[in-house]
Amino acid sequence: MPAMTNCAGLNATVTTAAQSTSLGSNVSLASGYPTENYYCTTSGNALQSVGTYSSPPSPFDCSATGNPGVTPGDYIVVQVTYSYTPTFSGLSLTSSQTLTSTSLERLQ
């Protein structure tokens, strides 16, 4: 780690994974992704970003979330898009639109 510098094929691997669904090559990796961020959990168990790949949290702990003795987790953040067009545009309640989804994966 960090994956952004140590995994040369990261973008290709993430794109292959995203396109392995039944939507196939209609799924695209969003511009600027993947990214690598450092996250800590808050008191409500939500993830809060405390640093990015290019600027790790300093000091490297979870002080920002009230847990100074905890080391942030290293996460890859992936966002994909899909252009949706209804089969029957005149009969559908939904119009054509771009759908976006974001996923976080913790690295060990």
N, C-alpha and C positions, 0 to 999 in steps of 0.2 A: 504494500500500500504506500502511497496512494495509487489507485487504479488508473487515474487519468494520465499519469506519466509512466506507469509500469505495465500497462496492458495495451500494446500497440494496436490490437485488433478489436478494441472495445466497441467502437461505433458500429463496425460491421457485425459483430456478435449480437449487439442489442437490436440492430435492424433485423437481422435474421430471426431473432426470437419474436419480435413484434409481428413479423410477417408470417409466422408459423401458425397463425390462427386461421379459421375458415375465411376471414376477410382477405387473406393473402397480401399481395403487393399493393392493395388499396390502402393499407395502413402505412403511414410515413412517420419517420422520426422528426419531431418538431425542430425547428431551427434553434441552435444553441444548446441542444441536448445530445448526449447525457451530460449532467454536471455532477460534481462531487461536493457534498456538503457535510459538515459535522453537526450532529444534532444531540440534544439532551432532552430528557423527559421533564416535564413540568410537574408541579404537585398534583395536577389533574390528569396525569399520564398522557398528555399530548406531547408531540415532538416539537421542539423549538430549535430553529437553526441558530448555531452559535459561531459559525465560521465557514468559510468556503475552502475549496481545494487550494486556491492560490493564496489564501490568507488564513491559516489555521487559527483557532481561538488562542488568544494569549492572555493570561497563562492558559495552557492546554487543559482546561477543566470545565466543569459545569456551573461555575459561579453565577453566570447570568440567569440560571434557573433556580438558584438557591441551594445547589448541591456542589459545593467547592471540592469535595473529596472524590467526585465521580469524573471519569474520563468520558468525553463525548464519543458517540458512535460515529463511524465513518459510513456514509450512505451514498449510493449512486442514485441520482434522481433522473428518471426517464419520462419524457412527455411524448405522446404520439397523437397523430391526427388521422381522421377518416372523413372523407367527403361523402355525406349521405344524400342520396336522392331517392325519394319515394317511388315505388314502382308505378303507382297510379297518382300522379301529381294532382289531378283535378278532383280526386276522391279522398285524398289524404288530409288529415288534420295537421300534418307536419310538412313544412316546406323543405327545400334543399338547404343543407347547412353543413358546416364543418364541426365534427364532434372531436373533442379533445379529452385525453385522459392522462393523468400523471401518477407515477408509481415510484415508491422509494424501496430500495433494497439495501439492507445493512450488510456491510462487508465484515468478515471475521478475520 
